[in-house]
Amino acid sequence: MTKFIHDFKVLQNREVSKGYHVLVLQCLQQLPAIFPGQFAQLLVENSPSTYLRRPISIYDVDPVENTISLLVKVVGSGTAHISALQEGNTLNLVYPLGNSFSLPEGKKVLLVGGGVGIAPMLLLSKFIHSHGKEVSVLIGGRTSADIIEPDQYAKYATVGITTEDGSLGHKGLVTTHSYFDSVGKYSMIYACGPDPMMKAVAGIATRAGIPCEVSLENLMACGIGACLCCIAETTSGNKTTCVDGPVFNVKDLSGWDRSK
């Protein structure tokens, strides 16, 4: 797929929770096709300690307004500078990068996101819903502050919430939510978030005989497969997460104990 380097105008920067921002960006050129699971590499200007672009999942796309939205969590100086952008500022993106989630064959699907890992699930839920599927989205976090815009997902899906401290929704890990009590009704499960969470979800899916795709959050520097710092071990050898991923079927990932 063709990659582009475009300048975007910041139309909106809203803080949706402490440390989490949604940037709505309007492209100065016509947007190309963008699919759920793809990401962009953002140029961080005026940050002396930030030398590399920052990879951010594409949260939403509006082809009518020619905009994309990015969910950014502040974790360092790079994301802090990005989150401080104001309306009218310009942000340079290399995009759309990586592969995408696949469209399921069955009727009902489950999407699971932990923390900022929920980001690619909004566009995915919209995409799957548009194809007539029944979507359930499970959003997990440590506290209620990590549960980002559940109302946005509710436009396309039934939404479940878990927090480890019980401050919102079900108390516990995502895998203890009631959505997993009848997991056999789902024809596909998708997950993005911390590795332990994704491996736990993958284990449940594998034991139930349900295909499962995950979006890995490996460190990425170049975004085009040149630097080899985002290698993922697969059953067919090492793959770059930024080009061959970030989406992988769990059966293709090595070192994931999914049988216990």
TIZALUM-711978 format. One record per residue (C-alpha): residue in one letter; x, y, z. Coordinates in Angstrom, 2 decimals, padded with zeros to 5 digits. Layout:
BEGIN
A, X, Y, Z
...
***
This chain:
BEGIN
M, 000.00, 000.00, 000.00
T, 001.25, 003.47, -000.87
K, 002.52, 005.57, 002.02
F, 002.15, 009.35, 002.22
I, 003.87, 012.20, 004.03
H, 001.30, 014.94, 004.58
D, 000.82, 018.00, 006.74
F, -002.38, 018.04, 008.80
K, -004.11, 020.99, 010.42
V, -005.18, 020.52, 014.04
L, -008.93, 021.15, 014.15
Q, -009.44, 020.01, 017.72
N, -007.48, 018.83, 020.72
R, -009.68, 017.54, 023.50
E, -008.46, 016.08, 026.77
V, -010.76, 013.10, 027.24
S, -009.20, 012.02, 030.52
K, -006.12, 012.97, 032.51
G, -003.14, 012.26, 030.27
Y, -005.27, 011.23, 027.28
H, -005.96, 013.50, 024.30
V, -007.89, 013.06, 021.07
L, -006.52, 015.09, 018.17
V, -008.78, 015.72, 015.19
L, -006.59, 016.45, 012.16
Q, -007.60, 017.66, 008.74
C, -005.41, 016.68, 005.82
L, -004.38, 019.39, 003.39
Q, -004.61, 016.75, 000.62
Q, -007.28, 014.14, -000.08
L, -007.02, 011.27, 002.39
P, -006.08, 007.85, 001.00
A, -007.89, 004.68, 002.02
I, -007.21, 003.90, 005.69
F, -008.13, 000.60, 007.34
P, -008.66, -000.42, 010.99
G, -005.39, -001.29, 012.73
Q, -003.15, 000.99, 010.68
F, -001.11, 003.73, 012.29
A, 000.84, 006.92, 011.58
Q, 004.33, 008.14, 012.44
L, 004.15, 011.67, 013.84
L, 006.91, 014.25, 013.52
V, 007.55, 015.90, 016.88
E, 008.82, 019.44, 016.37
N, 010.31, 021.80, 018.97
S, 011.20, 018.95, 021.31
P, 015.02, 018.81, 021.68
S, 014.98, 015.39, 023.34
T, 012.72, 013.77, 020.71
Y, 014.66, 012.56, 017.69
L, 012.29, 010.03, 016.16
R, 008.71, 010.12, 014.97
R, 006.13, 008.67, 017.33
P, 003.83, 005.81, 016.19
I, 000.17, 006.41, 017.00
S, -002.81, 004.21, 016.10
I, -005.47, 005.77, 013.92
Y, -008.51, 006.20, 016.17
D, -011.10, 007.33, 013.64
V, -011.49, 008.54, 010.05
D, -014.06, 010.93, 008.59
P, -013.78, 010.87, 004.78
V, -016.44, 013.57, 004.41
E, -014.53, 016.07, 006.54
N, -011.20, 014.65, 005.31
T, -010.04, 014.15, 008.89
I, -008.42, 011.50, 011.01
S, -008.45, 011.30, 014.79
L, -005.62, 010.09, 016.99
L, -005.83, 008.98, 020.62
V, -002.61, 010.03, 022.36
K, -001.52, 009.04, 025.87
V, 001.17, 011.21, 027.43
V, 004.07, 008.92, 028.37
G, 007.12, 011.08, 027.62
S, 008.34, 014.34, 026.11
G, 007.34, 013.37, 022.56
T, 003.72, 012.57, 023.35
A, 003.60, 015.54, 025.74
H, 004.49, 017.87, 022.86
I, 001.95, 016.23, 020.58
S, -000.75, 016.49, 023.25
A, 000.00, 020.20, 023.69
L, -000.77, 021.08, 020.06
Q, -003.35, 023.80, 019.61
E, -006.10, 024.40, 017.08
G, -004.52, 025.68, 013.88
N, -001.13, 024.06, 014.48
T, 000.34, 021.77, 011.81
L, 001.37, 018.15, 012.37
N, 003.30, 016.09, 009.82
L, 002.37, 012.41, 009.42
V, 003.74, 009.43, 007.55
Y, 000.71, 007.20, 006.97
P, -001.13, 004.85, 006.61
L, 001.39, 002.34, 007.94
G, 001.16, -001.36, 008.73
N, -001.44, -003.96, 007.89
S, -005.02, -004.08, 009.15
F, -007.51, -006.29, 010.96
S, -009.42, -008.75, 008.81
L, -013.18, -008.79, 008.36
P, -014.73, -011.75, 010.18
E, -016.87, -014.34, 008.41
G, -019.33, -014.86, 011.27
K, -022.03, -012.63, 012.69
K, -020.85, -011.78, 016.22
V, -017.42, -010.47, 017.20
L, -015.67, -009.30, 020.35
L, -013.18, -006.42, 020.50
V, -011.00, -006.06, 023.61
G, -008.87, -003.01, 024.39
G, -006.74, -002.23, 027.42
G, -005.81, 001.38, 028.23
V, -004.61, 003.28, 025.17
G, -004.77, -000.05, 023.33
I, -008.45, 000.65, 022.84
A, -007.50, 003.23, 020.16
P, -007.69, 001.06, 017.00
M, -010.92, -000.53, 018.18
L, -013.12, 002.48, 017.41
L, -012.42, 002.44, 013.68
L, -012.60, -001.38, 013.73
S, -015.99, -001.39, 015.45
K, -017.32, 001.14, 012.94
F, -015.94, -000.90, 010.02
I, -017.32, -004.23, 011.22
H, -020.69, -002.70, 012.12
S, -020.96, -001.23, 008.62
H, -020.73, -004.79, 007.27
G, -023.77, -005.92, 009.24
K, -021.97, -007.68, 012.10
E, -022.94, -007.62, 015.78
V, -020.09, -006.03, 017.73
S, -019.26, -006.20, 021.43
V, -016.48, -003.98, 022.73
L, -014.80, -004.58, 026.07
I, -012.78, -001.64, 027.44
G, -010.40, -002.29, 030.32
G, -008.23, -000.07, 032.48
R, -006.61, 000.23, 035.87
T, -009.01, 002.99, 036.94
S, -011.94, 004.91, 035.49
A, -009.44, 007.46, 034.11
D, -008.26, 004.80, 031.65
I, -011.73, 004.23, 030.18
I, -011.75, 006.46, 027.11
E, -014.94, 007.64, 025.38
P, -017.13, 004.54, 025.77
D, -020.01, 006.55, 024.28
Q, -018.16, 006.66, 020.96
Y, -018.00, 002.86, 020.79
A, -021.65, 002.60, 021.84
K, -022.62, 004.06, 018.44
Y, -021.54, 000.81, 016.81
A, -021.37, -001.81, 019.55
T, -022.52, -003.11, 022.88
V, -019.96, -001.83, 025.37
G, -018.61, -003.52, 028.50
I, -016.22, -001.90, 030.97
T, -013.77, -003.31, 033.50
T, -011.45, -001.51, 035.92
E, -008.94, -003.19, 038.19
D, -009.92, -000.97, 041.13
G, -013.65, -001.21, 040.49
S, -014.08, 002.53, 040.02
L, -016.13, 001.97, 036.85
G, -017.91, -001.06, 035.45
H, -016.93, -004.58, 036.47
K, -014.07, -004.89, 038.96
G, -011.23, -007.05, 037.71
L, -009.28, -007.86, 034.57
V, -010.98, -007.86, 031.18
T, -010.91, -011.65, 031.06
T, -013.16, -011.80, 034.17
H, -015.95, -009.85, 032.47
S, -019.22, -011.64, 031.73
Y, -018.60, -011.24, 027.98
F, -016.23, -014.17, 028.33
D, -018.83, -016.37, 030.07
S, -020.40, -017.17, 026.70
V, -017.35, -016.62, 024.53
G, -018.38, -019.41, 022.16
K, -020.96, -017.18, 020.49
Y, -018.22, -015.05, 018.92
S, -016.81, -015.92, 015.51
M, -013.76, -013.68, 015.98
I, -011.94, -011.93, 018.82
Y, -009.66, -008.91, 018.41
A, -007.40, -007.44, 021.08
C, -004.96, -004.57, 021.61
G, -003.23, -003.54, 024.81
P, -000.54, -004.83, 027.17
D, 001.00, -008.17, 026.16
P, -000.20, -010.06, 029.28
M, -003.77, -008.97, 028.56
M, -003.57, -009.96, 024.89
K, -002.00, -013.32, 025.72
A, -004.76, -014.02, 028.25
V, -007.42, -013.15, 025.68
A, -005.60, -015.23, 023.07
G, -005.57, -018.20, 025.43
I, -009.33, -018.03, 025.95
A, -009.92, -017.70, 022.20
T, -007.61, -020.59, 021.32
R, -009.16, -022.96, 023.86
A, -012.59, -022.07, 022.51
G, -011.47, -022.58, 018.91
I, -012.11, -018.95, 017.98
P, -009.77, -017.07, 015.60
C, -008.04, -014.18, 017.35
E, -006.10, -011.22, 015.99
V, -003.98, -008.91, 018.12
S, -002.32, -005.58, 017.45
L, 001.19, -005.55, 018.90
E, 002.55, -002.42, 020.56
N, 006.26, -003.04, 019.99
L, 008.62, -000.09, 019.97
M, 008.90, 001.40, 016.49
A, 011.42, 003.91, 015.17
C, 011.11, 004.13, 011.40
G, 007.69, 002.66, 010.64
I, 008.86, 001.26, 007.29
G, 010.79, -001.88, 008.29
A, 014.29, -000.44, 007.90
C, 015.56, -000.19, 011.48
L, 014.43, -003.69, 012.62
C, 013.81, -002.55, 016.20
C, 010.20, -003.80, 016.27
I, 010.82, -007.47, 015.42
A, 008.12, -009.97, 016.35
E, 008.91, -013.68, 016.51
T, 006.49, -015.68, 014.38
T, 006.15, -019.30, 013.35
S, 007.59, -018.36, 009.94
G, 010.53, -016.35, 011.27
N, 011.11, -012.83, 012.48
K, 008.72, -010.18, 011.15
T, 008.68, -006.41, 011.48
T, 005.72, -005.20, 013.50
C, 005.54, -001.93, 011.57
V, 005.27, -003.54, 008.11
D, 004.17, -007.18, 008.57
G, 002.02, -006.08, 011.52
P, 001.01, -004.55, 013.79
V, -001.88, -006.98, 013.41
F, -001.09, -010.69, 013.72
N, -003.21, -013.79, 014.06
V, -002.18, -015.32, 017.39
K, -001.61, -018.73, 015.82
D, 001.29, -017.16, 013.90
L, 003.06, -015.71, 016.95
S, 005.87, -017.69, 018.60
G, 006.38, -017.73, 022.36
W, 002.74, -017.15, 023.18
D, 001.56, -019.88, 025.54
R, -002.08, -020.12, 024.52
S, -002.84, -023.64, 025.67
K, -003.04, -023.15, 029.43
***
